[in-house]
Amino acid sequence: MIRRLFYMALGAFGAVWAMRRLQALRPDHVARRAVRGASGVLEQARIFAEDALDGAARRETELRARLGLGTVEETTAENTYHYDVKDGR
């Protein structure tokens, strides 16, 4: 008797779990979750890019100060490099 009750409860739990999983696979739910996940990934990418650019700018300023170079604007005005010039290779 107890064993039958256990298996009946297990079957009911399995049915409820399966129904909830199937309802979660409805197209509007899947689309909503995909958009939520994509926006989260996009926000993380923006934060990463912002941190990377900020770190690169700080490091460039540090290196320019250490090497005695001017600011970026001064250096680019003086040393304009033409990328279309052949370098002999």
N, CA, C and O atoms as a CHARMM CRD file, in Angstrom:
* protein
*
  356
    1    1 MET  N      0.82100  -1.18700   0.00000 PROA 1      0.00000
    2    1 MET  CA     0.00000   0.00000   0.00000 PROA 1      0.00000
    3    1 MET  C      0.87500   1.26400   0.00000 PROA 1      0.00000
    4    1 MET  O      0.62600   2.19100  -0.77100 PROA 1      0.00000
    5    2 ILE  N      1.88700   1.29900   0.85500 PROA 2      0.00000
    6    2 ILE  CA     2.76600   2.46200   0.93800 PROA 2      0.00000
    7    2 ILE  C      3.54300   2.60900  -0.36900 PROA 2      0.00000
    8    2 ILE  O      3.75700   3.71500  -0.86400 PROA 2      0.00000
    9    3 ARG  N      3.95900   1.46500  -0.91200 PROA 3      0.00000
   10    3 ARG  CA     4.71500   1.50700  -2.14500 PROA 3      0.00000
   11    3 ARG  C      3.85700   2.07100  -3.28000 PROA 3      0.00000
   12    3 ARG  O      4.36300   2.86000  -4.07800 PROA 3      0.00000
   13    4 ARG  N      2.59900   1.70300  -3.38200 PROA 4      0.00000
   14    4 ARG  CA     1.69800   2.22700  -4.40600 PROA 4      0.00000
   15    4 ARG  C      1.49700   3.72100  -4.22600 PROA 4      0.00000
   16    4 ARG  O      1.48600   4.47300  -5.20100 PROA 4      0.00000
   17    5 LEU  N      1.34100   4.14300  -3.01000 PROA 5      0.00000
   18    5 LEU  CA     1.17200   5.56500  -2.72000 PROA 5      0.00000
   19    5 LEU  C      2.43500   6.34800  -3.11600 PROA 5      0.00000
   20    5 LEU  O      2.33900   7.45000  -3.65700 PROA 5      0.00000
   21    6 PHE  N      3.59100   5.78800  -2.85100 PROA 6      0.00000
   22    6 PHE  CA     4.86000   6.42700  -3.22200 PROA 6      0.00000
   23    6 PHE  C      4.94800   6.58100  -4.73200 PROA 6      0.00000
   24    6 PHE  O      5.27800   7.65900  -5.22600 PROA 6      0.00000
   25    7 TYR  N      4.65600   5.51900  -5.46900 PROA 7      0.00000
   26    7 TYR  CA     4.76800   5.58600  -6.92400 PROA 7      0.00000
   27    7 TYR  C      3.68600   6.48600  -7.53000 PROA 7      0.00000
   28    7 TYR  O      3.91700   7.13200  -8.55200 PROA 7      0.00000
   29    8 MET  N      2.53500   6.52900  -6.91800 PROA 8      0.00000
   30    8 MET  CA     1.48200   7.43200  -7.38800 PROA 8      0.00000
   31    8 MET  C      1.91100   8.89100  -7.17000 PROA 8      0.00000
   32    8 MET  O      1.70500   9.73200  -8.04500 PROA 8      0.00000
   33    9 ALA  N      2.50200   9.19300  -6.01900 PROA 9      0.00000
   34    9 ALA  CA     2.99400  10.54000  -5.75000 PROA 9      0.00000
   35    9 ALA  C      4.14600  10.88900  -6.67900 PROA 9      0.00000
   36    9 ALA  O      4.23900  12.01600  -7.16500 PROA 9      0.00000
   37   10 LEU  N      5.02500   9.92100  -6.92700 PROA 10     0.00000
   38   10 LEU  CA     6.13100  10.14400  -7.84300 PROA 10     0.00000
   39   10 LEU  C      5.62600  10.43300  -9.25600 PROA 10     0.00000
   40   10 LEU  O      6.15200  11.31900  -9.92900 PROA 10     0.00000
   41   11 GLY  N      4.63000   9.71100  -9.70200 PROA 11     0.00000
   42   11 GLY  CA     4.03100   9.93800 -11.02200 PROA 11     0.00000
   43   11 GLY  C      3.35500  11.29300 -11.10600 PROA 11     0.00000
   44   11 GLY  O      3.46500  11.97900 -12.12200 PROA 11     0.00000
   45   12 ALA  N      2.64700  11.69200 -10.03600 PROA 12     0.00000
   46   12 ALA  CA     2.00200  13.00600 -10.03000 PROA 12     0.00000
   47   12 ALA  C      3.05700  14.11300 -10.09000 PROA 12     0.00000
   48   12 ALA  O      2.89600  15.08900 -10.82200 PROA 12     0.00000
   49   13 PHE  N      4.12600  13.95800  -9.32300 PROA 13     0.00000
   50   13 PHE  CA     5.20900  14.94100  -9.34600 PROA 13     0.00000
   51   13 PHE  C      5.82600  15.01500 -10.73700 PROA 13     0.00000
   52   13 PHE  O      6.07900  16.10700 -11.24500 PROA 13     0.00000
   53   14 GLY  N      6.07000  13.86500 -11.35600 PROA 14     0.00000
   54   14 GLY  CA     6.63800  13.83500 -12.70000 PROA 14     0.00000
   55   14 GLY  C      5.72500  14.49400 -13.71800 PROA 14     0.00000
   56   14 GLY  O      6.20000  15.19400 -14.61300 PROA 14     0.00000
   57   15 ALA  N      4.41400  14.28100 -13.59300 PROA 15     0.00000
   58   15 ALA  CA     3.45900  14.88700 -14.51500 PROA 15     0.00000
   59   15 ALA  C      3.43500  16.40400 -14.36100 PROA 15     0.00000
   60   15 ALA  O      3.42100  17.13200 -15.35300 PROA 15     0.00000
   61   16 VAL  N      3.43200  16.87300 -13.12700 PROA 16     0.00000
   62   16 VAL  CA     3.42600  18.32400 -12.88000 PROA 16     0.00000
   63   16 VAL  C      4.72000  18.94100 -13.39900 PROA 16     0.00000
   64   16 VAL  O      4.69900  19.99600 -14.03300 PROA 16     0.00000
   65   17 TRP  N      5.84500  18.28300 -13.12800 PROA 17     0.00000
   66   17 TRP  CA     7.13000  18.80200 -13.59500 PROA 17     0.00000
   67   17 TRP  C      7.17100  18.86200 -15.12400 PROA 17     0.00000
   68   17 TRP  O      7.63800  19.84700 -15.69500 PROA 17     0.00000
   69   18 ALA  N      6.68400  17.81000 -15.78600 PROA 18     0.00000
   70   18 ALA  CA     6.68500  17.75600 -17.25300 PROA 18     0.00000
   71   18 ALA  C      5.77200  18.83800 -17.83600 PROA 18     0.00000
   72   18 ALA  O      6.11800  19.47000 -18.83400 PROA 18     0.00000
   73   19 MET  N      4.62900  19.04800 -17.22400 PROA 19     0.00000
   74   19 MET  CA     3.70800  20.07600 -17.71500 PROA 19     0.00000
   75   19 MET  C      4.33500  21.46600 -17.59100 PROA 19     0.00000
   76   19 MET  O      4.21900  22.28600 -18.50200 PROA 19     0.00000
   77   20 ARG  N      4.98700  21.72300 -16.48200 PROA 20     0.00000
   78   20 ARG  CA     5.63400  23.03200 -16.30900 PROA 20     0.00000
   79   20 ARG  C      6.76800  23.22500 -17.30600 PROA 20     0.00000
   80   20 ARG  O      6.95500  24.32200 -17.83300 PROA 20     0.00000
   81   21 ARG  N      7.51700  22.17600 -17.56300 PROA 21     0.00000
   82   21 ARG  CA     8.59600  22.27700 -18.54400 PROA 21     0.00000
   83   21 ARG  C      8.03300  22.51300 -19.95000 PROA 21     0.00000
   84   21 ARG  O      8.59700  23.29300 -20.71900 PROA 21     0.00000
   85   22 LEU  N      6.94200  21.85300 -20.28400 PROA 22     0.00000
   86   22 LEU  CA     6.33300  22.04600 -21.59600 PROA 22     0.00000
   87   22 LEU  C      5.74600  23.44500 -21.73700 PROA 22     0.00000
   88   22 LEU  O      5.81500  24.04300 -22.81100 PROA 22     0.00000
   89   23 GLN  N      5.16900  23.97200 -20.65600 PROA 23     0.00000
   90   23 GLN  CA     4.62900  25.33100 -20.70900 PROA 23     0.00000
   91   23 GLN  C      5.75000  26.35300 -20.85300 PROA 23     0.00000
   92   23 GLN  O      5.55700  27.39800 -21.47500 PROA 23     0.00000
   93   24 ALA  N      6.89800  26.06900 -20.29700 PROA 24     0.00000
   94   24 ALA  CA     8.03500  26.98300 -20.41700 PROA 24     0.00000
   95   24 ALA  C      8.59800  27.00100 -21.83000 PROA 24     0.00000
   96   24 ALA  O      9.34200  27.91700 -22.18000 PROA 24     0.00000
   97   25 LEU  N      8.26100  26.01400 -22.64800 PROA 25     0.00000
   98   25 LEU  CA     8.76300  25.95400 -24.01700 PROA 25     0.00000
   99   25 LEU  C      7.83900  26.61900 -25.02900 PROA 25     0.00000
  100   25 LEU  O      8.06800  26.53200 -26.23500 PROA 25     0.00000
  101   26 ARG  N      6.80000  27.28000 -24.54000 PROA 26     0.00000
  102   26 ARG  CA     5.92000  27.99200 -25.46300 PROA 26     0.00000
  103   26 ARG  C      6.70800  29.10200 -26.13800 PROA 26     0.00000
  104   26 ARG  O      7.59700  29.68200 -25.51500 PROA 26     0.00000
  105   27 PRO  N      6.40800  29.41500 -27.39400 PROA 27     0.00000
  106   27 PRO  CA     7.21900  30.38300 -28.14800 PROA 27     0.00000
  107   27 PRO  C      7.37500  31.74400 -27.48000 PROA 27     0.00000
  108   27 PRO  O      8.46300  32.31900 -27.50900 PROA 27     0.00000
  109   28 ASP  N      6.30600  32.27200 -26.87600 PROA 28     0.00000
  110   28 ASP  CA     6.44800  33.59200 -26.26000 PROA 28     0.00000
  111   28 ASP  C      7.35700  33.55300 -25.03600 PROA 28     0.00000
  112   28 ASP  O      8.05900  34.52500 -24.76000 PROA 28     0.00000
  113   29 HSD  N      7.35300  32.44600 -24.30100 PROA 29     0.00000
  114   29 HSD  CA     8.25100  32.32000 -23.15400 PROA 29     0.00000
  115   29 HSD  C      9.70200  32.17700 -23.60800 PROA 29     0.00000
  116   29 HSD  O     10.60700  32.76700 -23.01900 PROA 29     0.00000
  117   30 VAL  N      9.91100  31.39200 -24.65600 PROA 30     0.00000
  118   30 VAL  CA    11.26300  31.18200 -25.16600 PROA 30     0.00000
  119   30 VAL  C     11.82400  32.50000 -25.70400 PROA 30     0.00000
  120   30 VAL  O     12.98300  32.83100 -25.45600 PROA 30     0.00000
  121   31 ALA  N     11.01000  33.24200 -26.43200 PROA 31     0.00000
  122   31 ALA  CA    11.46100  34.51700 -26.98700 PROA 31     0.00000
  123   31 ALA  C     11.79400  35.50500 -25.87200 PROA 31     0.00000
  124   31 ALA  O     12.79800  36.21400 -25.94500 PROA 31     0.00000
  125   32 ARG  N     10.96600  35.55000 -24.85800 PROA 32     0.00000
  126   32 ARG  CA    11.19400  36.46400 -23.73800 PROA 32     0.00000
  127   32 ARG  C     12.50200  36.12300 -23.02400 PROA 32     0.00000
  128   32 ARG  O     13.26900  37.02000 -22.67200 PROA 32     0.00000
  129   33 ARG  N     12.75600  34.84100 -22.81100 PROA 33     0.00000
  130   33 ARG  CA    13.99700  34.43100 -22.14300 PROA 33     0.00000
  131   33 ARG  C     15.21000  34.72800 -23.01500 PROA 33     0.00000
  132   33 ARG  O     16.25800  35.13200 -22.51100 PROA 33     0.00000
  133   34 ALA  N     15.06800  34.52700 -24.32700 PROA 34     0.00000
  134   34 ALA  CA    16.18700  34.79500 -25.23700 PROA 34     0.00000
  135   34 ALA  C     16.53100  36.28500 -25.25200 PROA 34     0.00000
  136   34 ALA  O     17.70600  36.65200 -25.23900 PROA 34     0.00000
  137   35 VAL  N     15.52200  37.13200 -25.27800 PROA 35     0.00000
  138   35 VAL  CA    15.76500  38.57400 -25.27100 PROA 35     0.00000
  139   35 VAL  C     16.40400  38.99800 -23.96500 PROA 35     0.00000
  140   35 VAL  O     17.33000  39.81000 -23.96000 PROA 35     0.00000
  141   36 ARG  N     15.91900  38.45800 -22.85600 PROA 36     0.00000
  142   36 ARG  CA    16.48200  38.78700 -21.55100 PROA 36     0.00000
  143   36 ARG  C     17.95200  38.36200 -21.47100 PROA 36     0.00000
  144   36 ARG  O     18.79300  39.10400 -20.96300 PROA 36     0.00000
  145   37 GLY  N     18.24800  37.17200 -21.97400 PROA 37     0.00000
  146   37 GLY  CA    19.62700  36.68800 -21.96000 PROA 37     0.00000
  147   37 GLY  C     20.52700  37.50100 -22.87900 PROA 37     0.00000
  148   37 GLY  O     21.66200  37.81200 -22.52000 PROA 37     0.00000
  149   38 ALA  N     20.02700  37.84900 -24.06400 PROA 38     0.00000
  150   38 ALA  CA    20.82800  38.62800 -25.01000 PROA 38     0.00000
  151   38 ALA  C     21.10600  40.02100 -24.48100 PROA 38     0.00000
  152   38 ALA  O     22.21000  40.54100 -24.64400 PROA 38     0.00000
  153   39 SER  N     20.11800  40.62900 -23.85000 PROA 39     0.00000
  154   39 SER  CA    20.34800  41.97300 -23.31600 PROA 39     0.00000
  155   39 SER  C     21.34900  41.92400 -22.16500 PROA 39     0.00000
  156   39 SER  O     22.13100  42.85800 -21.98500 PROA 39     0.00000
  157   40 GLY  N     21.33000  40.85500 -21.39400 PROA 40     0.00000
  158   40 GLY  CA    22.31300  40.71400 -20.31700 PROA 40     0.00000
  159   40 GLY  C     23.72000  40.55000 -20.85900 PROA 40     0.00000
  160   40 GLY  O     24.66400  41.13800 -20.33200 PROA 40     0.00000
  161   41 VAL  N     23.86400  39.75900 -21.90300 PROA 41     0.00000
  162   41 VAL  CA    25.17800  39.55500 -22.52400 PROA 41     0.00000
  163   41 VAL  C     25.66700  40.85900 -23.15600 PROA 41     0.00000
  164   41 VAL  O     26.84800  41.19200 -23.06700 PROA 41     0.00000
  165   42 LEU  N     24.75800  41.59000 -23.79000 PROA 42     0.00000
  166   42 LEU  CA    25.13100  42.85500 -24.41400 PROA 42     0.00000
  167   42 LEU  C     25.59500  43.85800 -23.36100 PROA 42     0.00000
  168   42 LEU  O     26.58200  44.56400 -23.57000 PROA 42     0.00000
  169   43 GLU  N     24.90400  43.92600 -22.25200 PROA 43     0.00000
  170   43 GLU  CA    25.29800  44.83400 -21.17300 PROA 43     0.00000
  171   43 GLU  C     26.66100  44.44500 -20.60300 PROA 43     0.00000
  172   43 GLU  O     27.48300  45.31600 -20.31900 PROA 43     0.00000
  173   44 GLN  N     26.90500  43.16100 -20.43400 PROA 44     0.00000
  174   44 GLN  CA    28.21000  42.71700 -19.94500 PROA 44     0.00000
  175   44 GLN  C     29.31800  43.05500 -20.94500 PROA 44     0.00000
  176   44 GLN  O     30.42000  43.42300 -20.53900 PROA 44     0.00000
  177   45 ALA  N     29.04100  42.93600 -22.23700 PROA 45     0.00000
  178   45 ALA  CA    30.02800  43.28600 -23.26000 PROA 45     0.00000
  179   45 ALA  C     30.32600  44.78100 -23.23500 PROA 45     0.00000
  180   45 ALA  O     31.47700  45.18600 -23.39200 PROA 45     0.00000
  181   46 ARG  N     29.29800  45.59900 -23.04000 PROA 46     0.00000
  182   46 ARG  CA    29.51200  47.04400 -22.94800 PROA 46     0.00000
  183   46 ARG  C     30.37500  47.39400 -21.74300 PROA 46     0.00000
  184   46 ARG  O     31.29000  48.21000 -21.84600 PROA 46     0.00000
  185   47 ILE  N     30.08700  46.78300 -20.61400 PROA 47     0.00000
  186   47 ILE  CA    30.86500  47.04900 -19.40400 PROA 47     0.00000
  187   47 ILE  C     32.30900  46.61700 -19.60200 PROA 47     0.00000
  188   47 ILE  O     33.22800  47.33800 -19.21500 PROA 47     0.00000
  189   48 PHE  N     32.52000  45.44500 -20.20200 PROA 48     0.00000
  190   48 PHE  CA    33.87400  44.95700 -20.46800 PROA 48     0.00000
  191   48 PHE  C     34.62700  45.89700 -21.40100 PROA 48     0.00000
  192   48 PHE  O     35.78300  46.23300 -21.14200 PROA 48     0.00000
  193   49 ALA  N     33.98100  46.32400 -22.48400 PROA 49     0.00000
  194   49 ALA  CA    34.63800  47.22300 -23.43400 PROA 49     0.00000
  195   49 ALA  C     34.98000  48.55100 -22.76800 PROA 49     0.00000
  196   49 ALA  O     36.05600  49.10100 -23.00300 PROA 49     0.00000
  197   50 GLU  N     34.08600  49.06400 -21.95000 PROA 50     0.00000
  198   50 GLU  CA    34.34300  50.31700 -21.24800 PROA 50     0.00000
  199   50 GLU  C     35.53900  50.17700 -20.30500 PROA 50     0.00000
  200   50 GLU  O     36.40300  51.05300 -20.25600 PROA 50     0.00000
  201   51 ASP  N     35.58200  49.08800 -19.56900 PROA 51     0.00000
  202   51 ASP  CA    36.70800  48.85800 -18.65600 PROA 51     0.00000
  203   51 ASP  C     38.01600  48.68200 -19.42500 PROA 51     0.00000
  204   51 ASP  O     39.05100  49.20500 -19.01100 PROA 51     0.00000
  205   52 ALA  N     37.98000  47.95600 -20.53300 PROA 52     0.00000
  206   52 ALA  CA    39.18900  47.73100 -21.32500 PROA 52     0.00000
  207   52 ALA  C     39.70200  49.03600 -21.91700 PROA 52     0.00000
  208   52 ALA  O     40.90500  49.29800 -21.87700 PROA 52     0.00000
  209   53 LEU  N     38.81900  49.85500 -22.46400 PROA 53     0.00000
  210   53 LEU  CA    39.23900  51.13100 -23.04100 PROA 53     0.00000
  211   53 LEU  C     39.76800  52.07700 -21.97200 PROA 53     0.00000
  212   53 LEU  O     40.74000  52.79600 -22.20200 PROA 53     0.00000
  213   54 ASP  N     39.13200  52.07800 -20.81100 PROA 54     0.00000
  214   54 ASP  CA    39.59300  52.92000 -19.71200 PROA 54     0.00000
  215   54 ASP  C     40.98300  52.48500 -19.24300 PROA 54     0.00000
  216   54 ASP  O     41.85000  53.32500 -19.00400 PROA 54     0.00000
  217   55 GLY  N     41.19000  51.18700 -19.11300 PROA 55     0.00000
  218   55 GLY  CA    42.49700  50.67000 -18.71500 PROA 55     0.00000
  219   55 GLY  C     43.56600  50.96600 -19.75300 PROA 55     0.00000
  220   55 GLY  O     44.69600  51.30600 -19.40200 PROA 55     0.00000
  221   56 ALA  N     43.21800  50.83800 -21.02700 PROA 56     0.00000
  222   56 ALA  CA    44.17800  51.12700 -22.09300 PROA 56     0.00000
  223   56 ALA  C     44.56400  52.60100 -22.10000 PROA 56     0.00000
  224   56 ALA  O     45.72900  52.94000 -22.30300 PROA 56     0.00000
  225   57 ALA  N     43.58300  53.47900 -21.87800 PROA 57     0.00000
  226   57 ALA  CA    43.87800  54.90900 -21.84500 PROA 57     0.00000
  227   57 ALA  C     44.76900  55.25500 -20.65500 PROA 57     0.00000
  228   57 ALA  O     45.70400  56.04500 -20.78000 PROA 57     0.00000
  229   58 ARG  N     44.47500  54.66000 -19.50400 PROA 58     0.00000
  230   58 ARG  CA    45.32000  54.90300 -18.32700 PROA 58     0.00000
  231   58 ARG  C     46.74400  54.41200 -18.56200 PROA 58     0.00000
  232   58 ARG  O     47.70600  55.09900 -18.21900 PROA 58     0.00000
  233   59 ARG  N     46.87600  53.23800 -19.14100 PROA 59     0.00000
  234   59 ARG  CA    48.19700  52.66600 -19.38900 PROA 59     0.00000
  235   59 ARG  C     48.95900  53.50200 -20.42500 PROA 59     0.00000
  236   59 ARG  O     50.16400  53.71100 -20.28000 PROA 59     0.00000
  237   60 GLU  N     48.27900  53.97300 -21.45100 PROA 60     0.00000
  238   60 GLU  CA    48.93700  54.80000 -22.44900 PROA 60     0.00000
  239   60 GLU  C     49.42500  56.10900 -21.83600 PROA 60     0.00000
  240   60 GLU  O     50.53300  56.55700 -22.13000 PROA 60     0.00000
  241   61 THR  N     48.60700  56.71900 -20.99000 PROA 61     0.00000
  242   61 THR  CA    49.01400  57.94600 -20.30400 PROA 61     0.00000
  243   61 THR  C     50.22400  57.68800 -19.41400 PROA 61     0.00000
  244   61 THR  O     51.15400  58.49300 -19.36800 PROA 61     0.00000
  245   62 GLU  N     50.20400  56.56200 -18.71000 PROA 62     0.00000
  246   62 GLU  CA    51.33300  56.19700 -17.84700 PROA 62     0.00000
  247   62 GLU  C     52.61400  55.99600 -18.65900 PROA 62     0.00000
  248   62 GLU  O     53.67800  56.48300 -18.27500 PROA 62     0.00000
  249   63 LEU  N     52.51200  55.28500 -19.77100 PROA 63     0.00000
  250   63 LEU  CA    53.68700  55.04300 -20.61300 PROA 63     0.00000
  251   63 LEU  C     54.20400  56.33600 -21.24900 PROA 63     0.00000
  252   63 LEU  O     55.41400  56.54600 -21.33400 PROA 63     0.00000
  253   64 ARG  N     53.30000  57.19100 -21.68900 PROA 64     0.00000
  254   64 ARG  CA    53.71900  58.46300 -22.28500 PROA 64     0.00000
  255   64 ARG  C     54.42600  59.33100 -21.25000 PROA 64     0.00000
  256   64 ARG  O     55.40600  60.00300 -21.57100 PROA 64     0.00000
  257   65 ALA  N     53.93800  59.32200 -20.01500 PROA 65     0.00000
  258   65 ALA  CA    54.58800  60.10100 -18.96300 PROA 65     0.00000
  259   65 ALA  C     55.95900  59.51900 -18.64400 PROA 65     0.00000
  260   65 ALA  O     56.91500  60.26600 -18.43200 PROA 65     0.00000
  261   66 ARG  N     56.06300  58.21100 -18.60900 PROA 66     0.00000
  262   66 ARG  CA    57.33200  57.55500 -18.29000 PROA 66     0.00000
  263   66 ARG  C     58.36600  57.77300 -19.39500 PROA 66     0.00000
  264   66 ARG  O     59.54900  57.94300 -19.10300 PROA 66     0.00000
  265   67 LEU  N     57.93700  57.76900 -20.66000 PROA 67     0.00000
  266   67 LEU  CA    58.86000  57.91000 -21.77800 PROA 67     0.00000
  267   67 LEU  C     59.09000  59.36600 -22.18300 PROA 67     0.00000
  268   67 LEU  O     59.88900  59.64800 -23.07600 PROA 67     0.00000
  269   68 GLY  N     58.39500  60.27700 -21.53200 PROA 68     0.00000
  270   68 GLY  CA    58.57900  61.69500 -21.81800 PROA 68     0.00000
  271   68 GLY  C     57.93500  62.14600 -23.11000 PROA 68     0.00000
  272   68 GLY  O     58.35400  63.15000 -23.68600 PROA 68     0.00000
  273   69 LEU  N     56.94500  61.44400 -23.57200 PROA 69     0.00000
  274   69 LEU  CA    56.22800  61.84300 -24.78000 PROA 69     0.00000
  275   69 LEU  C     55.12400  62.81600 -24.40700 PROA 69     0.00000
  276   69 LEU  O     54.71400  62.89100 -23.24900 PROA 69     0.00000
  277   70 GLY  N     54.65200  63.55100 -25.38400 PROA 70     0.00000
  278   70 GLY  CA    53.56800  64.48700 -25.13300 PROA 70     0.00000
  279   70 GLY  C     52.24000  63.76800 -25.08000 PROA 70     0.00000
  280   70 GLY  O     52.18900  62.54600 -24.94200 PROA 70     0.00000
  281   71 THR  N     51.18500  64.51400 -25.18600 PROA 71     0.00000
  282   71 THR  CA    49.84700  63.92500 -25.20100 PROA 71     0.00000
  283   71 THR  C     49.59600  63.28100 -26.55400 PROA 71     0.00000
  284   71 THR  O     50.40400  63.41700 -27.47300 PROA 71     0.00000
  285   72 VAL  N     48.51200  62.60400 -26.67000 PROA 72     0.00000
  286   72 VAL  CA    48.18000  61.91300 -27.92000 PROA 72     0.00000
  287   72 VAL  C     47.98200  62.91800 -29.04100 PROA 72     0.00000
  288   72 VAL  O     48.42400  62.68200 -30.16600 PROA 72     0.00000
  289   73 GLU  N     47.32400  64.03500 -28.75600 PROA 73     0.00000
  290   73 GLU  CA    47.06600  65.04100 -29.78300 PROA 73     0.00000
  291   73 GLU  C     48.37700  65.63100 -30.30100 PROA 73     0.00000
  292   73 GLU  O     48.52800  65.82900 -31.50600 PROA 73     0.00000
  293   74 GLU  N     49.33600  65.91800 -29.39700 PROA 74     0.00000
  294   74 GLU  CA    50.62100  66.46700 -29.81600 PROA 74     0.00000
  295   74 GLU  C     51.39300  65.46100 -30.66700 PROA 74     0.00000
  296   74 GLU  O     51.98700  65.83700 -31.67700 PROA 74     0.00000
  297   75 THR  N     51.39100  64.21400 -30.27800 PROA 75     0.00000
  298   75 THR  CA    52.15800  63.18800 -30.98000 PROA 75     0.00000
  299   75 THR  C     51.58500  62.90800 -32.36100 PROA 75     0.00000
  300   75 THR  O     52.34200  62.74900 -33.31800 PROA 75     0.00000
  301   76 THR  N     50.27600  62.84400 -32.48000 PROA 76     0.00000
  302   76 THR  CA    49.69000  62.53600 -33.78700 PROA 76     0.00000
  303   76 THR  C     49.83400  63.70900 -34.74300 PROA 76     0.00000
  304   76 THR  O     49.91700  63.49900 -35.95400 PROA 76     0.00000
  305   77 ALA  N     49.86700  64.95200 -34.23300 PROA 77     0.00000
  306   77 ALA  CA    50.04800  66.10400 -35.11100 PROA 77     0.00000
  307   77 ALA  C     51.46800  66.12800 -35.66900 PROA 77     0.00000
  308   77 ALA  O     51.67100  66.50000 -36.82400 PROA 77     0.00000
  309   78 GLU  N     52.45800  65.73100 -34.85400 PROA 78     0.00000
  310   78 GLU  CA    53.84300  65.76300 -35.28200 PROA 78     0.00000
  311   78 GLU  C     54.19800  64.56800 -36.15900 PROA 78     0.00000
  312   78 GLU  O     54.86800  64.73500 -37.17800 PROA 78     0.00000
  313   79 ASN  N     53.77400  63.39700 -35.79200 PROA 79     0.00000
  314   79 ASN  CA    54.17900  62.15400 -36.45800 PROA 79     0.00000
  315   79 ASN  C     53.01800  61.55200 -37.22400 PROA 79     0.00000
  316   79 ASN  O     52.47700  60.51900 -36.82900 PROA 79     0.00000
  317   80 THR  N     52.63800  62.18200 -38.29900 PROA 80     0.00000
  318   80 THR  CA    51.55800  61.59900 -39.08900 PROA 80     0.00000
  319   80 THR  C     52.15800  60.50900 -39.95800 PROA 80     0.00000
  320   80 THR  O     53.09000  60.75200 -40.72400 PROA 80     0.00000
  321   81 TYR  N     51.62300  59.32400 -39.83400 PROA 81     0.00000
  322   81 TYR  CA    52.11500  58.17900 -40.58600 PROA 81     0.00000
  323   81 TYR  C     51.13900  57.88300 -41.70000 PROA 81     0.00000
  324   81 TYR  O     49.93200  57.79600 -41.47300 PROA 81     0.00000
  325   82 HSD  N     51.65200  57.73000 -42.88500 PROA 82     0.00000
  326   82 HSD  CA    50.80400  57.41800 -44.02600 PROA 82     0.00000
  327   82 HSD  C     50.81400  55.91500 -44.24200 PROA 82     0.00000
  328   82 HSD  O     51.84300  55.33900 -44.59300 PROA 82     0.00000
  329   83 TYR  N     49.69100  55.29400 -44.03600 PROA 83     0.00000
  330   83 TYR  CA    49.61800  53.84700 -44.10400 PROA 83     0.00000
  331   83 TYR  C     49.62900  53.30900 -45.51900 PROA 83     0.00000
  332   83 TYR  O     49.82700  52.11100 -45.72000 PROA 83     0.00000
  333   84 ASP  N     49.42100  54.16900 -46.50400 PROA 84     0.00000
  334   84 ASP  CA    49.40200  53.67700 -47.87700 PROA 84     0.00000
  335   84 ASP  C     50.79600  53.64700 -48.50000 PROA 84     0.00000
  336   84 ASP  O     50.94500  53.18000 -49.62900 PROA 84     0.00000
  337   85 VAL  N     51.81400  54.13000 -47.80100 PROA 85     0.00000
  338   85 VAL  CA    53.18000  54.13600 -48.30900 PROA 85     0.00000
  339   85 VAL  C     53.77000  52.73300 -48.19000 PROA 85     0.00000
  340   85 VAL  O     53.65400  52.09400 -47.14400 PROA 85     0.00000
  341   86 LYS  N     54.39500  52.26000 -49.24800 PROA 86     0.00000
  342   86 LYS  CA    55.02000  50.94600 -49.22900 PROA 86     0.00000
  343   86 LYS  C     56.27700  51.00400 -48.37900 PROA 86     0.00000
  344   86 LYS  O     57.01500  51.98800 -48.42600 PROA 86     0.00000
  345   87 ASP  N     56.52600  49.95300 -47.59800 PROA 87     0.00000
  346   87 ASP  CA    57.69400  49.95200 -46.73800 PROA 87     0.00000
  347   87 ASP  C     58.81300  49.06700 -47.26400 PROA 87     0.00000
  348   87 ASP  O     59.73300  48.74900 -46.51000 PROA 87     0.00000
  349   88 GLY  N     58.77300  48.66600 -48.50400 PROA 88     0.00000
  350   88 GLY  CA    59.85900  47.92000 -49.10400 PROA 88     0.00000
  351   88 GLY  C     59.75100  46.42200 -48.98900 PROA 88     0.00000
  352   88 GLY  O     60.70100  45.72400 -49.34200 PROA 88     0.00000
  353   89 ARG  N     58.66400  45.90100 -48.52200 PROA 89     0.00000
  354   89 ARG  CA    58.52600  44.44300 -48.42400 PROA 89     0.00000
  355   89 ARG  C     57.99900  43.84600 -49.68500 PROA 89     0.00000
  356   89 ARG  O     57.82500  42.63000 -49.76700 PROA 89     0.00000
